[in-house]
C-alpha cells in the first residue's frame, strides 16, 4: 500500500510539472510523514521521491530538531579525568544527512555549499557566548561525537534518477534517532545555482509503553516524575529479588 500511494503521488507530481501554469521546477514527497518509535525500533530508511521539470541535479538535506549542546574538554587532575572547560553551541541539528545526484563540489561552488550548509564539514554552530580562541576544536569534537552516535551521516547519500526527470533516494534514521519534527529540504540545481526548492516535515514520535515511560520521566510536574522514580526502584528491587531466587535454586 505504501508503494502504491508513492506511485500515485509521483504521478500527480509529474502531471503538475507538465501543466502550463505550474511554476514549480521540482515536486517531491516522502513515503511516510510519520515514523513511530516503538520499543523494538531498529532504524528505518525514509524514501524521498519526486520529479523535476527538466535536466538538473537534486540535493536532499534532512535535519533533526535543533537545540543547545554543551561540549566538554576533559583534562587530568590528580590522576582523574575531569571536565576542564566547556562550550555551548546553539541551533545544533540533532540529526543531519545529505544525499545528492552527483558529488556536491561538482554541483555547487563552495560559497553556495557554505551558505546552505551542505555537508557536515560546512555546518555552522553558533556559540552561546563569544569565545575568541579554541572554538574550532570544540566544533570538530561535536561533529565527531554525533558521527560516532550515528546521528550525522559519514557519507553523502545517493539520489538516483529514473530517466531525466524522476528521482528517488533513501535517507537513514538510526535506532537512536531523537523524536520531534524533522525537515527534509529538496534543492533543484542547474548551472551552479539553486533554481527551486521544497521542504517537507517528518514527524518522529514514540508510541506504546516506551512513550509512556518517556512522558512520565520527563514530565514537568513533580508527581509523575516521583511516580516514575518509585516504579523504577520497585522494578529494580523485584528484578534483583528474582535473580537472587534463581541463583539460590542452583
C-alpha positions in Angstrom: 0.0 0.0 0.0 2.8 2.4 0.8 4.5 1.7 -2.6 1.1 2.2 -4.3 0.5 5.6 -2.6 4.0 6.7 -3.5 3.3 5.9 -7.2 0.0 7.9 -7.0 1.8 10.9 -5.5 4.6 10.7 -8.1 2.1 10.5 -10.9 0.4 13.7 -9.6 3.7 15.4 -9.3 4.5 14.6 -12.9 1.1 15.9 -14.0 1.6 19.1 -12.0 5.0 19.7 -13.6 3.5 19.2 -17.1 0.8 21.8 -16.5 1.5 25.1 -18.3 0.5 27.1 -15.3 2.8 25.2 -12.9 5.7 27.4 -11.6 7.4 24.7 -9.6 10.6 23.2 -11.1 10.6 20.3 -8.5 7.9 18.3 -6.7 8.9 15.8 -4.0 7.3 13.8 -1.2 8.3 11.1 1.3 6.7 7.7 1.7 5.8 8.3 5.3 5.4 11.6 7.1 5.1 9.9 10.5 7.6 7.5 12.0 6.5 5.7 15.1 9.3 4.7 17.5 8.4 1.5 19.4 10.5 -0.5 21.9 11.8 -2.7 19.1 12.7 0.1 16.7 16.0 -0.7 15.0 16.2 2.1 12.5 14.4 2.9 9.3 15.1 4.3 5.8 12.9 7.1 4.6 12.1 7.1 0.8 12.2 10.5 -0.8 10.9 10.6 -4.4 9.8 13.2 -6.9 10.2 14.8 -10.3 11.8 17.8 -11.9 10.7 19.7 -15.0 13.9 19.1 -17.0 17.6 18.2 -16.7 19.3 19.2 -13.4 20.7 17.9 -10.2 18.9 17.2 -6.9 20.3 17.6 -3.3 18.4 16.4 -0.3 19.1 17.5 3.3 17.5 16.0 6.4 17.8 17.9 9.7 16.6 16.9 13.1 15.2 19.4 15.7 17.9 21.8 16.7 18.9 22.7 20.2 21.7 23.7 22.5 24.6 21.3 23.1 27.4 21.6 25.6 30.8 20.2 24.6 33.3 19.4 27.4 37.0 19.2 27.2 38.5 16.7 29.7 41.7 17.1 31.5 43.6 15.0 34.0 43.5 16.3 37.6 45.1 14.3 40.4 45.1 11.2 38.2 41.4 11.6 37.4 39.8 12.8 34.1 37.5 15.8 34.8 35.7 18.4 32.7 38.2 21.2 32.5 36.4 23.5 30.0 33.1 23.5 28.1 31.4 25.5 25.3 27.7 25.6 24.5 26.6 25.7 20.9 23.1 26.9 19.8 21.0 25.5 16.9 22.8 22.2 16.6 20.7 19.7 14.5 20.1 16.6 16.5 20.4 14.6 13.2 21.9 15.5 9.8 22.1 13.7 6.5 22.7 14.7 2.8 22.1 12.9 -0.5 22.8 14.2 -4.0 22.7 13.2 -7.6 26.4 14.0 -8.1 29.3 14.9 -5.7 28.4 18.2 -4.0 31.5 20.0 -5.2 30.6 19.2 -8.8 27.1 20.6 -8.4 27.6 23.9 -6.5 30.5 26.3 -5.8 32.0 26.4 -2.3 30.3 29.6 -1.4 26.9 28.1 -2.1 27.7 25.0 -0.2 28.7 27.1 2.8 25.6 29.3 2.5 23.2 26.4 2.6 25.4 24.3 5.0 25.5 21.3 2.6 27.8 18.7 4.2 28.7 18.1 7.8 32.0 19.9 7.4 30.1 23.1 6.5 27.7 23.1 9.4 27.8 26.3 11.4 27.4 26.1 15.2 26.9 29.4 16.9 28.3 29.7 20.4 26.0 30.9 23.2 28.8 33.3 24.2 31.5 34.8 22.1 34.7 32.9 22.7 37.6 34.0 20.5 40.0 31.1 20.7 39.8 27.4 20.6 36.2 27.1 19.3 37.2 25.2 16.2 38.4 22.1 18.2 35.1 22.0 20.1 33.2 22.1 16.9 35.2 19.3 15.5 34.7 17.3 18.7 30.9 17.9 18.5 30.7 16.6 14.9 32.9 13.6 15.7 30.6 12.7 18.7 27.5 13.0 16.5 29.1 10.8 13.9 30.0 8.1 16.5 26.4 8.1 17.6 25.3 7.6 14.0 23.3 10.9 14.1 25.5 12.6 11.4 26.0 10.6 8.2 29.6 9.8 7.4 29.0 9.9 3.6 26.7 11.8 1.2 23.9 9.5 0.1 22.9 8.9 -3.5 20.0 10.5 -5.4 19.1 8.1 -8.2 17.4 9.4 -11.4 14.9 7.3 -13.4 15.2 8.9 -16.8 15.9 12.7 -16.8 13.0 13.8 -14.5 12.1 11.2 -11.9 14.3 10.7 -8.8 14.4 8.8 -5.6 16.7 8.5 -2.6 16.8 6.8 0.9 17.7 8.8 4.0 18.5 6.7 7.0 17.1 7.1 10.5 19.3 5.3 13.1 17.8 3.3 16.0 18.7 6.1 18.5 17.0 8.8 16.4 15.5 11.6 18.6 11.8 12.5 18.5 10.4 15.7 17.1 9.6 17.4 13.8 12.4 16.9 11.2 12.7 18.9 8.0 13.7 17.5 4.6 14.9 20.2 2.1 15.0 19.3 -1.6 17.0 21.6 -3.9 17.0 21.7 -7.7 20.3 22.8 -9.1 21.2 24.0 -12.6 24.5 25.5 -13.8 25.8 26.0 -10.3 22.7 27.7 -9.0 19.7 26.6 -6.8 16.7 27.4 -9.0 14.0 25.8 -6.9 13.5 24.2 -3.5 10.9 22.5 -1.4 10.8 21.4 2.2 8.8 18.7 3.9 8.1 17.8 7.5 8.8 14.4 9.0 7.4 13.7 12.5 9.1 11.1 14.7 7.2 10.1 17.8 7.4 7.5 20.5 4.4 5.2 20.9 3.4 2.4 23.2 4.9 1.5 26.6 8.2 3.3 25.9 6.4 6.5 25.1 4.5 6.3 28.5 7.8 5.9 30.3 9.4 8.8 28.5 6.4 11.0 29.2 6.4 10.3 32.9 10.2 10.5 33.2 10.3 13.9 31.5 7.2 15.4 32.9 7.4 19.0 34.2 5.1 18.1 37.2 6.7 16.6 40.3 4.0 13.9 40.8 4.5 11.9 37.6 8.3 12.1 37.9 8.1 10.9 41.5 5.8 8.1 40.5 8.2 7.1 37.7 11.1 7.1 40.2 9.3 4.9 42.7 8.2 2.5 39.9 11.8 2.3 38.6 13.1 1.5 42.2 10.4 -1.2 42.7 11.2 -2.8 39.3 14.9 -2.9 40.2 14.2 -4.4 43.5 11.9 -7.0 42.0 14.4 -7.9 39.3 17.2 -8.3 41.9 15.0 -10.5 44.1 14.0 -12.8 41.2 17.7 -13.1 40.2 18.6 -13.9 43.8 15.9 -16.7 43.8 17.2 -18.1 40.6 20.7 -18.4 41.8 19.6 -19.9 45.1 17.9 -22.7 43.3 21.1 -23.5 41.6 
